[in-house]
């Protein structure tokens, strides 16, 4: 089991790094979209290439961060029934769901999307829009994204089995770390609170006879 947990940690680190790298594409996509809208309104100019690169980036965000989102346990869940069950029962639901739903679906889509990419690459497929981009990089996003999701599914499966055997803490618990902005806000509020307390004590000292 120790070797499997080592594999799980390796997969987690991979998706963690991919997630940290690719969620910056959200900002890049927003900036490109804003710039494209401004240029279109001000200069009456638009580019199909700029429009399509937004779609490419959005696809990369959605596909490449699927595994990262699973790692963070942030996928949408409807726990009307499972939330009433014991932690072991919830873990078994996760295991069965991963084995019979997540992994088969992701592996099938990865398998079916690979020939589509190969065909687009061999034909050097280009967008039918004037000034559009080549298609094969977008086709490649699909199998790679689902490969990352499959890998993370295997990692989550390993961690839940290890949890049932009492080897690790509950992997489904969310550990939300504070952002730098939240820490800064708390520090400012703490300093303001200390300053207000000091001013109040000074005022009380002056009011004493």
C-alpha positions, 0 to 999 in steps of 0.5 A, spaced: 500 500 500 505 504 501 507 504 494 500 505 491 500 511 496 507 514 493 504 513 486 497 517 489 502 523 492 506 523 485 499 524 481 497 529 486 503 533 485 502 533 478 495 535 478 497 540 483 502 543 478 497 543 472 492 546 476 496 552 479 499 553 472 493 553 468 488 557 472 492 563 470 488 562 463 482 565 466 485 571 467 488 571 460 482 569 457 478 575 460 484 580 458 483 577 451 476 578 451 476 585 454 481 587 449 477 584 443 471 587 445 474 594 446 478 593 439 471 591 436 468 597 439 473 603 438 476 601 431 471 597 428 476 591 427 475 584 430 479 577 429 476 570 428 483 568 431 482 572 437 475 569 438 478 562 437 483 563 442 478 564 447 475 558 446 481 554 446 483 557 453 476 556 456 477 548 453 484 548 456 481 551 463 475 546 463 479 540 461 486 541 464 483 543 471 478 537 471 483 533 475 485 539 479 478 540 481 477 532 483 483 533 487 481 539 491 474 535 492 470 541 489 466 538 484 459 539 485 455 534 489 448 532 491 449 529 498 441 529 500 442 521 502 450 520 502 450 526 507 446 522 512 450 516 512 457 514 516 463 516 513 465 509 511 459 508 507 460 515 504 467 512 502 464 506 499 460 510 495 466 514 492 469 508 491 464 505 487 462 511 483 469 512 481 470 505 479 463 504 475 462 511 473 468 516 473 473 512 470 469 508 465 467 515 462 473 518 462 477 512 459 472 512 454 472 519 452 480 519 452 480 513 447 475 516 442 478 523 442 485 520 440 483 518 433 480 525 432 486 528 434 491 524 430 486 525 424 486 533 425 494 533 426 495 529 420 491 533 415 493 539 419 486 541 420 484 549 420 478 553 422 473 554 416 473 561 419 477 566 415 483 568 419 482 562 424 487 557 428 489 550 426 484 545 430 489 540 432 491 543 438 484 544 441 483 536 439 489 534 443 486 538 449 481 533 450 485 526 451 490 530 455 485 533 459 481 526 460 488 523 462 489 527 467 482 526 470 483 518 470 490 519 473 486 523 479 481 518 479 486 513 480 489 517 486 483 518 489 481 511 489 488 509 492 487 514 498 480 512 499 482 505 500 487 507 504 482 511 509 478 505 510 484 501 512 486 506 517 492 508 514 491 516 512 486 521 514 479 522 511 481 524 504 474 527 502 475 533 507 476 540 504 482 543 507 481 551 505 487 555 506 487 562 507 489 566 501 494 572 501 489 577 501 485 574 506 491 574 511 492 581 509 485 583 511 485 579 517 492 583 519 489 590 518 483 588 522 487 586 528 491 592 527 485 596 527 482 593 533 489 593 537 489 601 535 482 602 537 483 598 544 489 602 545 485 609 544 480 607 548 484 605 554 488 612 553 481 616 553 479 612 560 486 614 563 485 621 561 478 621 564 480 619 571 480 624 576 
